[in-house]
Amino acid sequence: MRRLPLVFLFVFFGLAPAAFSQALSAGIGADFLKYEDAFLDVRAQYIHHLNPNVEIFLGGSFAITTRKDDGDTKADFLIPADLGVNFLFPLGETFAWYFGIGATAQTLLPHTETKRFFMGPFANLGIRVGIHTYMEWYLEARQDLLFGKPDWINTSTRLSTGIVFPL
């Protein structure tokens, strides 16, 4: 039973990169969790192209927001992890828009309460513009539907920009 996941990982990460291209991305943006606070978000993703117009990605972010509390600065941290698929729609050699879907798991570490965990689906929409042989600029909007205590149904919007580095 344990061999099947190992075989899958070997095929996916071992053999597939030889057949299809890969990329890494780095970006910065804002995360509006439950529309109560704005978090500054830095992110990174591994992108694996299944064919020229379909890619899967695995990424993570680190986000922070601060507030003054009796003269002290308090910080809340948000740590999302994402897994999804993007469908690219090229409109030229250096320009494409994309639509993606996936799942996210997010941990909120507030300064006043116990940590919270949220999980759910997301949809994203973005554009990519080739600016160099080894760089593409991206601009993306993502809408999350998150399930978790205490409200159980939560929404979040993430806006980000950054660079994709094809490998």
C-alpha positions in Angstrom: 0.0 0.0 0.0 2.9 2.4 0.7 4.5 1.7 -2.7 1.7 3.4 -4.7 2.4 6.9 -3.3 6.1 6.4 -3.7 5.7 5.4 -7.3 3.4 8.4 -8.0 6.0 10.8 -6.5 8.8 9.2 -8.5 6.9 9.5 -11.7 5.6 13.0 -11.0 8.8 14.6 -9.7 11.3 12.3 -11.3 10.2 11.6 -14.9 7.7 14.3 -15.6 10.2 17.2 -15.5 12.1 15.7 -18.3 9.0 15.7 -20.5 7.4 19.0 -19.5 8.6 22.4 -18.4 8.7 23.8 -14.9 8.8 27.2 -13.3 9.1 29.0 -10.0 7.3 32.2 -9.1 7.8 34.8 -6.4 5.4 37.6 -5.6 4.0 40.1 -3.2 0.4 41.1 -2.6 -2.4 41.6 -0.2 -4.7 39.1 1.5 -8.1 40.4 2.8 -9.1 37.5 5.1 -12.8 37.8 6.0 -12.5 41.4 4.9 -11.6 42.4 8.4 -7.8 42.9 8.1 -5.4 43.5 5.2 -2.4 41.3 5.3 0.9 42.0 3.4 1.6 38.7 1.6 4.8 37.3 0.2 4.5 34.1 -1.8 6.4 31.4 -3.8 5.1 28.7 -6.1 6.4 25.7 -8.0 4.7 25.4 -11.3 4.7 22.2 -13.4 3.4 22.4 -17.0 1.3 19.4 -18.0 1.1 20.7 -21.6 1.6 24.2 -23.1 -1.7 25.5 -21.8 -2.3 23.6 -18.5 -0.2 23.8 -15.4 -0.4 22.6 -11.8 1.1 24.5 -9.0 2.0 24.1 -5.3 2.7 27.2 -3.4 2.8 28.9 -0.1 2.6 32.4 1.4 3.6 34.2 4.6 1.4 37.2 5.4 1.4 39.7 8.3 -0.8 42.5 9.5 0.0 44.8 12.5 -2.0 47.1 14.8 -1.3 49.4 17.7 -2.6 48.1 21.0 -2.0 50.4 24.1 1.2 51.7 22.5 2.5 48.3 21.5 2.6 47.0 18.0 0.9 43.6 17.7 1.1 41.3 14.7 -1.2 38.6 13.3 0.3 36.0 10.9 -1.5 34.1 8.1 0.2 31.1 6.4 -1.7 29.8 3.3 -0.7 26.7 1.3 -2.2 26.2 -2.1 -2.5 23.4 -4.7 -4.3 24.0 -8.0 -4.4 23.9 -11.7 -4.2 26.9 -14.1 -5.6 26.9 -17.7 -3.7 29.4 -19.8 -5.1 31.3 -22.8 -2.3 32.8 -24.8 -3.2 35.9 -26.8 0.2 36.3 -28.4 3.8 35.2 -27.9 4.4 37.2 -24.8 0.9 37.7 -23.3 -1.6 35.2 -21.7 -4.5 35.3 -19.3 -5.3 32.3 -17.1 -8.1 30.9 -15.0 -7.3 28.5 -12.2 -9.0 26.4 -9.5 -7.7 24.6 -6.5 -7.7 24.1 -2.7 -6.1 26.1 0.1 -5.3 25.4 3.7 -4.6 28.5 5.8 -3.4 28.9 9.4 -4.1 32.2 11.2 -1.9 33.0 14.2 -3.5 36.0 15.9 -1.8 37.8 18.7 -4.8 37.6 21.1 -6.4 34.2 20.5 -5.6 30.7 19.8 -4.6 29.8 16.2 -7.3 29.2 13.6 -7.3 26.8 10.7 -9.3 27.4 7.5 -9.6 25.2 4.4 -11.5 25.3 1.1 -11.6 25.9 -2.6 -10.4 28.9 -4.6 -10.7 30.3 -8.1 -8.1 32.7 -9.6 -7.8 34.9 -12.6 -4.7 36.5 -13.9 -2.5 37.7 -16.7 1.1 37.0 -17.6 3.4 39.2 -19.7 6.8 38.0 -21.0 9.3 40.7 -20.1 12.5 38.7 -20.6 13.6 35.3 -21.9 13.6 34.0 -18.3 10.9 36.1 -16.7 7.2 36.7 -16.9 5.4 39.3 -14.9 2.1 38.2 -13.5 -0.9 40.0 -11.9 -3.5 37.8 -10.2 -6.8 38.0 -8.2 -7.9 35.0 -6.2 -11.2 34.4 -4.3 -11.2 31.8 -1.5 -14.1 30.1 0.2 -12.8 29.0 3.6 -14.4 26.7 6.1 -13.3 27.0 9.7 -14.2 28.2 13.2 -15.7 30.4 14.6 -17.9 31.6 11.7 -17.5 28.3 9.7 -18.1 30.0 6.3 -15.5 32.7 5.5 -14.3 34.4 2.3 -11.0 35.9 1.4 -9.6 37.8 -1.6 -6.0 37.8 -2.5 -4.3 40.1 -4.9 -0.7 39.6 -6.0 1.9 40.5 -8.5 5.3 39.0 -9.1 7.7 37.2 -11.5 7.5 33.7 -12.9 10.9 32.2 -13.7 10.8 29.4 -16.2 13.4 26.7 -15.5 
